């Protein structure tokens, strides 16, 4: 008889932090979900799974969106649901081909609000070149779903010429970011009107697939790893990489693009921009030989003008992320702890 799976999750109950994408989320997934659902079939956890069906390799991902408020400067839950799913496939090295969608609607939701989000989803799907091929609808009691929640599952076709794996990362590789960080999380926070802060900023929600395809054409063999730094931000994504590859990530903090509004809001709230969610940016680790080609390709693609190199992979500190400044200072950059900005995606 097979031994029962070993459960390592010991938290007494589920808290908001378990959905924030940081340490608590990882503890829940690795300590409870993975051993019970995956067993020994999975080594690392990523944004999408690549599977073979009768010799055909496809990518599949699933996601849920519970953002509050439903609409915010630069986007809405419907648009976010499409772009988030397309992006999870894109950073796994796949082009989204079809989505299925589930709406969980709250009784009393105005029809005009629902129509606006369905239209937003349709427009975003057209813009991203993906077909919405099916779905489901459920309705729950008034006050139980903040208007609506949306769940998606996406299926994609593997992009030729690239292979994404933390195991491929080597010392000397370069770390690239496609644009400014923190826009989405701070935009949603300000849209709630709970803070006496003002700033002109919009969510960065968009499909990053055109950027990744341009980079793949220019530097495909040199792309070792990618991730879209959503919940938990850049810091959490890079910590997951460091742990999975067993190497050190050196982040040159002065090179990380952050808008003044985001930086100012974070300073007032005691937050680190590196922990704030993004919905239209991606991180990539590339062989140093291909880094400049990738950068040029991104900067010559619409929406990629702010792409920049922000770090490199080194042997030490093993399994950790180290931030370095131009003044010579360094600090350990940890994963997100807690949930400073709940319900942002």
C-alpha positions as CSV (number, residue, x, y, z in Angstrom):
1,X,0.0,0.0,0.0
2,X,1.3,3.4,-0.9
3,X,2.2,5.7,1.9
4,X,-0.2,8.6,2.5
5,X,1.0,12.0,1.1
6,X,3.0,14.0,3.7
7,X,1.1,17.3,4.5
8,X,3.4,20.1,5.7
9,X,0.8,22.8,5.9
10,X,0.1,23.5,9.6
11,X,-1.8,26.9,9.6
12,X,-5.0,26.6,11.6
13,X,-7.1,28.5,9.1
14,X,-6.9,30.3,5.8
15,X,-6.1,34.0,6.0
16,X,-6.0,36.7,3.3
17,X,-2.3,36.4,3.1
18,X,-2.6,32.9,1.7
19,X,-4.0,34.5,-1.5
20,X,-1.4,37.2,-1.8
21,X,1.2,35.3,-3.8
22,X,4.0,35.5,-1.2
23,X,5.3,33.2,1.5
24,X,1.9,32.2,2.9
25,X,0.6,31.3,-0.6
26,X,3.7,29.2,-1.3
27,X,3.3,27.4,2.0
28,X,-0.3,26.6,1.2
29,X,0.4,25.4,-2.3
30,X,3.5,23.4,-1.5
31,X,2.4,22.1,1.8
32,X,-1.2,21.1,1.1
33,X,-2.3,21.3,-2.6
34,X,0.9,19.8,-4.2
35,X,1.2,16.7,-2.1
36,X,-2.5,15.8,-2.3
37,X,-3.1,16.7,-5.9
38,X,0.2,16.3,-7.7
39,X,2.2,13.8,-5.6
40,X,5.6,13.2,-7.2
41,X,4.5,14.4,-10.7
42,X,5.6,18.0,-10.3
43,X,9.0,19.4,-9.4
44,X,8.5,23.2,-9.7
45,X,5.4,25.3,-9.8
46,X,4.9,27.8,-12.6
47,X,2.3,29.9,-14.3
48,X,1.2,27.2,-16.7
49,X,1.6,23.4,-17.2
50,X,3.0,22.0,-20.5
51,X,1.5,18.5,-21.3
52,X,1.6,16.1,-24.2
53,X,-1.6,14.6,-25.6
54,X,-1.1,12.0,-28.3
55,X,2.3,13.5,-29.2
56,X,1.0,17.1,-29.3
57,X,2.4,19.5,-26.8
58,X,0.1,22.1,-25.3
59,X,0.2,24.6,-22.4
60,X,-2.7,25.0,-20.0
61,X,-3.3,27.5,-17.2
62,X,-6.2,28.5,-14.9
63,X,-6.8,31.6,-12.9
64,X,-9.4,33.5,-10.9
65,X,-10.0,37.2,-10.5
66,X,-11.5,38.9,-7.5
67,X,-10.3,42.4,-7.9
68,X,-12.0,45.2,-5.9
69,X,-13.3,47.6,-7.3
70,X,-14.4,46.0,-10.6
71,X,-13.3,48.9,-12.7
72,X,-10.2,51.0,-12.1
73,X,-8.1,53.5,-14.2
74,X,-6.7,51.6,-17.2
75,X,-8.8,48.5,-16.9
76,X,-11.4,46.3,-15.3
77,X,-12.0,42.8,-14.1
78,X,-13.1,41.5,-17.5
79,X,-10.1,42.9,-19.3
80,X,-7.8,41.7,-16.5
81,X,-9.2,38.2,-16.7
82,X,-8.2,37.8,-20.4
83,X,-4.8,39.5,-20.1
84,X,-3.8,37.6,-17.0
85,X,-4.6,34.3,-18.5
86,X,-2.9,35.1,-21.8
87,X,0.2,36.3,-19.9
88,X,0.5,33.2,-17.8
89,X,0.7,31.2,-21.0
90,X,3.0,33.6,-22.7
91,X,5.7,33.6,-19.9
92,X,5.6,29.8,-20.0
93,X,6.5,30.0,-23.7
94,X,3.1,29.5,-25.2
95,X,0.6,31.5,-27.3
96,X,-3.0,31.5,-26.0
97,X,-5.4,29.9,-28.5
98,X,-8.6,29.5,-26.5
99,X,-10.2,30.5,-23.2
100,X,-13.1,29.2,-21.2
101,X,-14.7,31.5,-18.7
102,X,-16.8,31.2,-15.5
103,X,-18.7,34.1,-14.1
104,X,-19.8,34.0,-10.5
105,X,-22.4,36.8,-10.2
106,X,-24.0,38.3,-7.2
107,X,-27.7,38.7,-7.1
108,X,-28.6,42.4,-7.5
109,X,-25.7,43.1,-9.8
110,X,-26.8,45.7,-12.3
111,X,-27.1,44.4,-15.8
112,X,-25.2,47.3,-17.2
113,X,-22.2,46.5,-15.0
114,X,-22.2,42.9,-16.2
115,X,-22.6,44.0,-19.9
116,X,-19.6,46.3,-19.5
117,X,-17.4,43.6,-18.3
118,X,-18.5,41.1,-20.9
119,X,-17.8,43.7,-23.5
120,X,-14.4,44.4,-21.9
121,X,-13.6,40.7,-22.0
122,X,-14.6,40.4,-25.6
123,X,-12.5,43.4,-26.7
124,X,-9.5,42.2,-24.7
125,X,-9.7,38.7,-26.3
126,X,-9.9,40.2,-29.8
127,X,-6.9,42.4,-29.0
128,X,-4.9,39.4,-27.7
129,X,-5.9,37.2,-30.6
130,X,-7.5,34.5,-28.4
131,X,-10.9,32.9,-28.8
132,X,-13.3,32.6,-25.9
133,X,-14.8,29.2,-26.7
134,X,-17.1,28.5,-23.8
135,X,-17.9,29.1,-20.2
136,X,-20.3,28.8,-17.2
137,X,-22.4,31.2,-15.1
138,X,-23.3,30.9,-11.4
139,X,-25.3,33.3,-9.2
140,X,-24.9,33.6,-5.5
141,X,-26.8,35.5,-2.8
142,X,-26.5,39.3,-2.5
143,X,-23.4,40.3,-0.6
144,X,-21.5,37.1,-1.3
145,X,-19.3,38.0,-4.4
146,X,-18.5,41.7,-4.5
147,X,-20.5,42.0,-7.7
148,X,-18.7,39.3,-9.6
149,X,-15.8,37.0,-9.7
150,X,-14.3,35.6,-12.9
151,X,-12.4,32.3,-13.4
152,X,-10.6,31.4,-16.6
153,X,-8.8,28.5,-18.1
154,X,-6.5,29.0,-21.1
155,X,-5.0,26.6,-23.6
156,X,-2.0,27.6,-25.7
157,X,0.3,26.4,-28.4
158,X,4.0,26.3,-27.6
159,X,6.1,29.0,-29.2
160,X,8.8,27.4,-31.3
161,X,12.4,28.0,-30.4
162,X,12.2,28.7,-26.7
163,X,12.3,26.4,-23.7
164,X,11.6,27.9,-20.3
165,X,13.0,26.3,-17.1
166,X,14.6,27.4,-13.9
167,X,17.0,24.5,-14.4
168,X,18.4,26.3,-17.5
169,X,19.5,29.4,-15.6
170,X,23.2,29.8,-15.2
171,X,25.6,32.2,-13.5
172,X,26.2,35.2,-15.8
173,X,22.7,35.3,-17.2
174,X,21.0,38.7,-17.3
175,X,17.7,39.7,-15.7
176,X,15.3,41.8,-17.8
177,X,12.1,43.6,-17.0
178,X,9.7,44.8,-19.7
179,X,8.7,48.1,-18.1
180,X,7.8,50.0,-14.9
181,X,6.8,48.0,-11.8
182,X,4.0,48.5,-9.3
183,X,1.5,50.4,-11.5
184,X,-1.4,47.9,-11.2
185,X,-1.3,47.4,-7.5
186,X,-1.1,51.1,-6.6
187,X,-3.8,52.0,-9.2
188,X,-6.3,49.6,-7.7
189,X,-5.4,50.7,-4.2
190,X,-6.0,54.4,-5.0
191,X,-9.2,53.5,-6.9
192,X,-10.8,52.2,-3.7
193,X,-10.8,55.8,-2.3
194,X,-9.8,54.5,1.1
195,X,-6.6,56.6,1.3
196,X,-6.2,60.4,1.1
197,X,-3.8,60.1,-1.8
198,X,-3.9,61.4,-5.3
199,X,-1.9,60.5,-8.4
200,X,-2.2,60.1,-12.1
201,X,-1.6,56.5,-12.7
202,X,-3.2,53.7,-14.6
203,X,-3.1,49.9,-14.4
204,X,-0.6,48.3,-16.8
205,X,-3.0,45.5,-17.7
206,X,-2.2,44.3,-21.2
207,X,-1.2,41.2,-23.2
208,X,2.6,40.8,-23.1
209,X,2.5,38.2,-25.9
210,X,3.6,40.5,-28.7
211,X,6.6,41.5,-26.7
212,X,7.5,37.9,-25.8
213,X,7.1,36.8,-29.4
214,X,9.4,39.7,-30.6
215,X,12.0,38.7,-28.0
216,X,11.7,35.0,-29.0
217,X,12.4,35.9,-32.7
218,X,15.5,37.9,-31.8
219,X,16.9,35.8,-28.9
220,X,14.8,32.6,-28.6
221,X,17.7,30.2,-27.8
222,X,19.0,32.5,-25.1
223,X,15.7,32.8,-23.1
224,X,16.0,30.6,-20.0
225,X,13.2,31.7,-17.8
226,X,10.2,34.1,-17.7
227,X,7.5,35.1,-15.2
228,X,4.8,37.8,-15.0
229,X,5.3,39.3,-11.5
230,X,1.6,39.6,-10.5
231,X,0.8,38.9,-6.8
232,X,3.9,39.4,-4.7
233,X,5.6,41.5,-7.3
234,X,9.1,41.3,-8.7
235,X,10.6,40.4,-5.4
236,X,8.5,37.3,-5.0
237,X,9.0,36.1,-8.6
238,X,12.8,36.4,-8.3
239,X,12.9,34.7,-5.0
240,X,10.9,31.8,-6.5
241,X,13.5,31.7,-9.3
242,X,16.4,31.8,-6.9
243,X,15.0,28.9,-4.9
244,X,14.2,26.8,-7.9
245,X,17.5,27.2,-9.6
246,X,19.7,27.3,-6.4
247,X,21.6,30.3,-7.5
248,X,21.7,34.0,-6.4
249,X,19.9,36.8,-8.1
250,X,21.6,40.2,-7.9
251,X,19.1,43.0,-8.5
252,X,20.5,46.4,-9.4
253,X,17.8,48.4,-7.6
254,X,18.7,51.8,-9.2
255,X,18.0,50.2,-12.6
256,X,14.5,49.0,-11.8
257,X,12.0,51.4,-13.4
258,X,9.4,52.8,-10.9
259,X,7.1,55.7,-11.6
260,X,7.3,58.6,-9.2
261,X,3.6,58.1,-8.2
262,X,4.2,54.5,-7.3
263,X,7.4,55.3,-5.4
264,X,5.7,58.1,-3.5
265,X,2.7,56.0,-2.6
266,X,4.9,53.2,-1.4
267,X,7.0,55.5,0.7
268,X,3.8,56.9,2.4
269,X,2.4,53.4,3.1
270,X,5.7,51.8,4.1
271,X,5.6,49.4,1.1
272,X,8.3,48.2,-1.3
273,X,7.6,48.7,-5.0
274,X,9.2,45.3,-5.6
275,X,6.3,43.6,-3.7
276,X,3.5,45.4,-5.6
277,X,1.6,43.5,-8.3
278,X,1.9,44.1,-12.0
279,X,-0.5,42.9,-14.7
280,X,1.3,43.9,-17.9
281,X,5.0,43.4,-17.4
282,X,7.2,40.3,-17.4
283,X,10.6,39.3,-16.1
284,X,13.1,37.3,-18.3
285,X,16.4,35.7,-17.6
286,X,18.6,35.4,-20.7
287,X,22.1,34.2,-21.6
288,X,24.3,37.2,-21.6
289,X,25.1,36.7,-25.3
290,X,21.5,37.3,-26.2
291,X,20.6,40.0,-23.7
292,X,21.2,43.0,-25.9
293,X,19.4,41.4,-28.8
294,X,16.4,40.8,-26.6
295,X,16.4,44.3,-25.3
296,X,16.6,45.9,-28.7
297,X,13.7,43.7,-29.9
298,X,11.5,44.8,-27.0
299,X,12.4,48.5,-27.3
300,X,11.4,48.3,-31.0
301,X,8.1,46.7,-30.3
302,X,5.1,48.8,-29.3
303,X,4.8,48.9,-25.5
304,X,8.4,47.8,-24.9
305,X,10.3,51.1,-25.0
306,X,10.9,51.0,-21.2
307,X,12.4,47.5,-21.1
308,X,15.7,47.4,-19.3
309,X,18.3,45.0,-17.7
310,X,18.0,45.1,-13.9
311,X,20.2,42.3,-12.7
312,X,22.2,39.2,-13.2
313,X,22.5,35.6,-11.9
314,X,25.5,34.7,-9.7
315,X,26.5,31.6,-7.8
316,X,26.0,33.4,-4.5
317,X,24.0,34.0,-2.4
318,X,22.6,30.6,-3.2
319,X,18.8,30.6,-3.3
320,X,18.4,34.2,-2.5
321,X,17.9,37.7,-4.0
322,X,20.3,40.4,-3.2
323,X,19.6,44.1,-3.9
324,X,22.5,46.3,-4.8
325,X,22.6,50.1,-5.2
326,X,25.0,52.3,-7.0
327,X,26.3,53.5,-3.7
328,X,27.6,50.1,-2.9
329,X,25.0,49.1,-0.4
330,X,23.3,45.7,-0.5
331,X,20.2,44.1,1.2
332,X,18.5,40.8,1.1
333,X,15.2,41.1,-0.8
334,X,12.7,38.6,0.6
335,X,9.4,37.3,-0.7
336,X,6.2,39.2,0.2
337,X,5.1,38.5,3.7
338,X,1.5,39.1,4.6
339,X,-1.0,40.8,2.3
340,X,-0.6,44.6,2.3
341,X,-2.9,45.1,-0.8
342,X,-5.6,42.5,-0.7
343,X,-7.9,41.8,-3.7
344,X,-5.9,43.5,-6.4
345,X,-6.3,40.8,-9.1
